[in-house]
Structures are given as C-alpha cells and as structure tokens.
Amino acid sequence: MNAETTEHIPTDKNNLTPAAPQEESFAELFAKSNKQAVRFSPGQKITARIVSITGDLAFIDLGDKSEGAINLSEFRDKEGNYQVKTGDEFDAFFVSVENGIRKFTTLIRGYSAVSLKNIRDAFEAEIPVQGEIKREVKGGFEVLVGDVRCFCPFSQIDLRGGREGGVYLGRTFPFKVLEFEEQGKNIILSRRSLLEKEKAERVQKLKETLHVGMDVTGTVRSVMNFGAFVDLGGIDGLIPASELSWVRNERPSDILSLGQQVTARILSVDWESNKLSLSLKAMEPDPWTRIAGTYAEGSRVTGKIVRLAPFGAFVNLEPGIDGLIHISNLGAGRRINHPKEVVEVGQTLEAYVLSVDAENRKISLSINPKVEPEKIVLPAVGDILEGKVEKIMPFGVFVKLKSGLTGLIPNNEMATTQGADHKKMFPEGSDIKVAVIEVDTESNKVRLSRKAAMDMAVKQEYEEYLTESRQAAGSTGGLGTLGDLLKAKLEGRK
C-alpha cells in the first residue's frame, strides 16, 4: 500500500482487533474535498501566474494549493533571452502529467524555441499554436511555428478560403494542428477551425441575448431584390424589402449599400431554422398614426402613381401613405378593363378623397369628385334610349348613353346571328338604339338590349298600324280590304 494513501486505523487497547472507525463530520469531509487536486483535461485553458522559476521549469499556481509547470524554453525569444519573470500572468493549456508534474504549455504565445515535441503535444491535446505566414506555396501557405515549417491550405486560412496571399504574408495567427505525420515532416495547420469555434461561441452568446423588439446594430453583408442581410457579429439577420422603408416600391439597393452600418429592430426569431427578421422602418414613426384630419373626405389631393393592379391604381400621397383609385373610379364614366388604359406608373395626378380608414391603412380615391348616389338619375326598365357604341368586347357591346352612363348589351341581346362580327357591324362611335332591361341601383349599372328595342319598335309600328286602320274604317264605313290598308300605310310613309 502506498505510504501516502495508508490510513491510520485505531485499535482497542485490550483487544488487538481493529476498533470501529469513527464517523467523520460534514465539516471534515468538506475540508478534505477542498484539498483534492483539480482534474484537468488535455487542451483545457487556464489563466496561469508564475510563482517560481527553477532549473528549466516555470512553476504556475493552479489555485488548489498545487502547482503546474511550463518548460522555460517556451519563453525564450529569437536572441536566446528568457522573456518571463515571477508574477507574470497569461493563458496556458494543460498537456499531460509527466513524472507526477502537471505540464502546461503557452504555445499560442509563439516563441521561437517551439519544438516538434511541443507541436505533437499541441496536436494530441488540440491546443492552438502561434504561427507566422512566411510565403505562398502551391495549394496554400508555408507557416513557421517557432522554427518548424508547417503547411496551411488555402481553404483553412479563413472562413472564406482566402487566396489573397498578400493579405496574409508576414502576419501571425493562432492555428490548430490538423495533422502531425511522418514524425513531424508533414504538419498541416488550420486557422479556419479556430475561427469557426470562435464564431460558434459568439453565436451562442447572441442567441442567449437577442429577443423580439430589441434594437441591434450590424453591417450590411449583401443586398438582394427581396431585402438585405445584416451581419450582427456572427448571425445574419434579414431585412425584407417591405421592412426597409415606409415608402413602397423603393429598391433595397437605393436604401442600403454593402458595408453600411445600420440599426434595426428584431421582428422575429427562429433559432431552429436560424432565421432572424429585422426592420428598418420600425425605427421610424408610423406615418399612419398622424394622418388624422389630413385627408378629409371630398378634399382634393395630388400624388404620383406608384403601382398598377387589375383592380386599380395606387397613388403615393406622402412617404408611407398610399391611396387606391379603384378601377371603377378611373374611367371618368367610361368602363375600362385595366388601369393602364388611362394611367401609367410615375404619372402625377389630382384625385379626390372618397373615404379614409386609418385603422386598416386604406384611403379610397377617385379622379372625379364624390357624387352622392341619390343625385345619379338612372333610367327605368323598358325605356328606349339612344347612345353611341363605346367599345366592342368578346362578351358584348358597351354603349355610352346620352345621360353619361355606360351600359352593356350582352351578345345574346344584340339581335344578330351567332358569330357575327360586331366590330364591323357596329364601329365605335356609331349610333345605336337600345332598351333598358335591367337596372342595378347599388352599383349604378344598366343592362341593355338592342333586340328588345327592335321588338318594341315593331310592336309600336303595329299598334300605329291598327290605330290608322280603325280610323280608315270609320271614314269609309267599312274596314276595306287588307290590300287597301297596306297600300294606305305605305303611301303614308312616303
């Protein structure tokens, strides 16, 4: 049994058999546990303070009433002088236990006396070493760790796999030893693995602090049509195009540029998919909160058309405030199929405010002053009216009536044969007589019929014919022959 681990076992004075061990108090056990040496794992990083220098070793305080040691050669500079003294503090890494002494290294400090053994220890303990990039060679860079020549591939020099040799030559960086082969003749280093580890640590810290509603500052990394990516220090956040400004239809490239510093507000966080949404416009006052009383119903406004849609045209009235002119309010009484028939993007025009809904961010506009529904005089069903052909469509003919209203004659009400060419038969602007067959008072739309107008004209002629026949019969004392009546009718027309 080792003398250091042998415990004294008390015996009974009258009996040589061992006595029962006495139970230790909690305080004694706690004190004993504090005296136990701290266990270190290879590569573990500590803050070391030199307490003494003896022979070829510098001893450091490990904080557990014990000491570790570092080879004094690690502190020798190129001139052979030792750059270390009692009381110095620095980062050190645990390597192994040698001859009962816990050995540490400061290879990351990059002194010239680094040996192959030191690099092998760093490789086995996954400890970083400090290396100077001397020159560019085929496939990468030659790196000196102390006086030992090593190799770092292009792909391992940074996170992007840089090939700009002039950027790195002569500079010193920490490296991880990826491979140690052929007794040190083939040593491959990586700076990228350390950068990735640092980035992962930064990202983890960011994930613990970032939250929705927080304002963050970052650098614009890329600008796309759909938005801009901002680097927040290891995590990229996306500012969608819709969140760049209260002004619509601005291109991201007109607002942001690469390398620009911006402050944005976090809208959403999804760490499962590593998605972070940001907003620039959230940093500015919402223009819709201050429009009360600015746009009164019936008032006249001026704006620029910024977007066309099948249902209408959007007009920008001020930064962040757009109004909509519905397609039914664009034609000035004329029915249109798309806003592009009468307006275009970029056009400045005057409009009238029909209604304002600030809560839902809607302003309805019209190019004509608002007209109350009761002031519109609609025809009655059965009225025979005259108008002009306004537009020929595959489904019917639009007719502009003398009252200013536009009505539709469906094809089945045109009194023409199936497949007839209405564009040739009824050129735009030609006169036409129609009958009103349907009236929609809510939308102020009327449905017309040429066929009904023709039928009513024939009926009217027939009734006139009967009236004249009765009058002729009264004057002759008899009805006369049908031929006489027809003859009289024809002569009357002449």
Buried (B, 14 or more C-beta within 10 A) or exposed (E): EEEEEEEEEEEEEEEEEEEEEEEEEEEEEEEEEEEEEEEBEEBBBBEBBBEEBEEEBBBBBBEEEEBBBBBBBBBBEEEEEBEBEEEEEBEBBBBBEEEEEBBBBBBBBBBBBBBBEBBBBBBBBEBBBBBBBBEBEEEBBBBBBBEBBBBBBBBBBBEEEBEEBEEBEEEEBBBBBBEBEEEBEEBBBBBBBBBEEEBEEBBEEBBEEBEEEEEBEBBBBBBEEEBBBBEBEBBBBBBBBEBBBBBBEBEBEEBBEEEEEBEBBBBEBEEEEEEBBBBBBBEEEEBBEEBEEBBEEEEEBEBBBBBBEEEBBBBBBBEBBBBBBBBBBBBEEBBBEBBEEBBEBEEEBEBBBBBBEBEEEEBBBBBEEEEEEEEEEBBEEEBBBEBBBBBBEEEBBBBBBEBEBBBBBBBEBBBBEEEEEBEEEBEEEEEBBBBBBEBEEEEBBBBBBBBBBBEBEEEEEEEEBEEBBEEBEEEEEEEBEEEBBEEBBEEEEE
